[in-house]
């Protein structure tokens, strides 16, 4: 599952670049969310580097997964793609902590509709 997270991160970076090029707004809350996700990812990297399973990151990732369902929605396609990519990365990283990929997806609640 580890190889999926970098792939989805590249997709996220491409969409942010497209949004920037097209001058499409991305909610500022997404940047803060990505900083939090980055912090957890650093912890996962340290655990893996020490040859340990990164199960300790599971609860923080689950909390971020719950928070991701409350991030603002917009009618801008790029913003929605960025949101979807962030949530995909969460599922990927939850799988890195040892969860079955479907169980990882189950930790991410549906998006708020309004």
C-alpha positions as CSV (number, residue, x, y, z in Angstrom):
1,X,0.0,0.0,0.0
2,X,2.9,2.4,0.5
3,X,3.4,3.0,-3.2
4,X,-0.2,4.4,-3.5
5,X,0.3,7.3,-1.2
6,X,3.1,8.9,-3.3
7,X,1.1,8.3,-6.5
8,X,-1.9,10.1,-5.0
9,X,0.3,12.9,-3.7
10,X,1.6,13.5,-7.2
11,X,-2.0,13.6,-8.4
12,X,-2.8,16.1,-5.7
13,X,0.3,18.3,-6.6
14,X,-0.7,18.2,-10.3
15,X,-4.3,19.4,-9.5
16,X,-3.0,22.2,-7.2
17,X,-0.7,23.3,-10.0
18,X,-3.7,23.3,-12.4
19,X,-5.8,25.3,-10.0
20,X,-3.0,27.8,-9.6
21,X,-2.6,28.1,-13.3
22,X,-6.3,28.6,-13.8
23,X,-6.6,30.9,-10.8
24,X,-9.2,28.6,-9.3
25,X,-9.7,29.0,-5.5
26,X,-8.8,26.2,-3.1
27,X,-10.2,26.6,0.4
28,X,-7.5,27.7,2.7
29,X,-8.5,25.0,5.2
30,X,-7.0,22.5,2.9
31,X,-3.5,23.8,3.4
32,X,-3.8,23.4,7.2
33,X,-5.2,20.0,6.7
34,X,-2.2,19.0,4.5
35,X,0.2,20.3,7.2
36,X,-1.4,18.1,9.8
37,X,-1.3,15.2,7.3
38,X,2.3,15.9,6.6
39,X,3.1,15.8,10.4
40,X,1.5,12.4,10.7
41,X,3.3,11.2,7.6
42,X,6.7,12.2,9.1
43,X,5.9,10.1,12.1
44,X,5.0,7.1,9.9
45,X,8.3,7.5,8.0
46,X,10.2,7.5,11.3
47,X,8.5,4.3,12.4
48,X,9.2,2.6,9.2
49,X,12.8,3.8,9.1
50,X,13.2,2.2,12.6
51,X,11.8,-1.0,11.1
52,X,8.5,-0.8,13.1
53,X,4.9,-1.0,12.0
54,X,3.4,2.5,12.1
55,X,0.3,1.5,14.1
56,X,0.8,4.4,16.4
57,X,-0.3,6.8,13.6
58,X,-3.6,5.0,13.1
59,X,-5.6,7.1,15.6
60,X,-4.2,10.4,14.3
61,X,-5.0,9.4,10.8
62,X,-8.5,8.3,11.8
63,X,-9.1,11.7,13.4
64,X,-7.9,13.4,10.2
65,X,-10.2,11.1,8.2
66,X,-13.1,12.3,10.3
67,X,-12.1,15.9,10.0
68,X,-11.8,15.5,6.2
69,X,-15.5,14.9,6.0
70,X,-16.2,18.4,7.5
71,X,-13.8,20.4,5.2
72,X,-15.5,23.0,3.1
73,X,-16.9,22.0,-0.3
74,X,-16.9,24.2,-3.3
75,X,-18.3,24.0,-6.8
76,X,-14.8,24.3,-8.2
77,X,-13.7,21.0,-9.7
78,X,-10.0,21.5,-8.8
79,X,-10.9,22.0,-5.1
80,X,-13.1,18.9,-5.1
81,X,-10.3,16.8,-6.8
82,X,-7.8,18.1,-4.1
83,X,-10.2,17.1,-1.4
84,X,-10.7,13.6,-2.9
85,X,-6.9,13.2,-3.3
86,X,-6.3,14.1,0.3
87,X,-8.9,11.5,1.4
88,X,-7.3,8.9,-0.9
89,X,-3.9,9.6,0.7
90,X,-5.5,9.1,4.1
91,X,-6.8,5.7,3.1
92,X,-3.4,4.8,1.7
93,X,-1.6,5.8,4.9
94,X,-4.2,3.9,7.1
95,X,-3.3,0.8,5.1
96,X,0.4,1.4,5.7
97,X,-0.4,1.2,9.4
98,X,-1.6,-2.3,8.9
99,X,-5.3,-1.9,8.2
100,X,-6.9,-3.9,5.4
101,X,-7.5,-1.4,2.5
102,X,-11.2,-1.8,2.8
103,X,-11.1,-1.3,6.6
104,X,-9.0,1.8,5.9
105,X,-11.6,3.2,3.6
106,X,-14.3,2.5,6.2
107,X,-12.5,4.9,8.6
108,X,-13.2,7.8,6.2
109,X,-16.8,9.0,6.7
110,X,-18.8,10.4,3.8
111,X,-18.3,14.0,2.8
112,X,-20.7,16.6,4.2
113,X,-23.1,17.6,1.5
114,X,-23.5,21.2,2.5
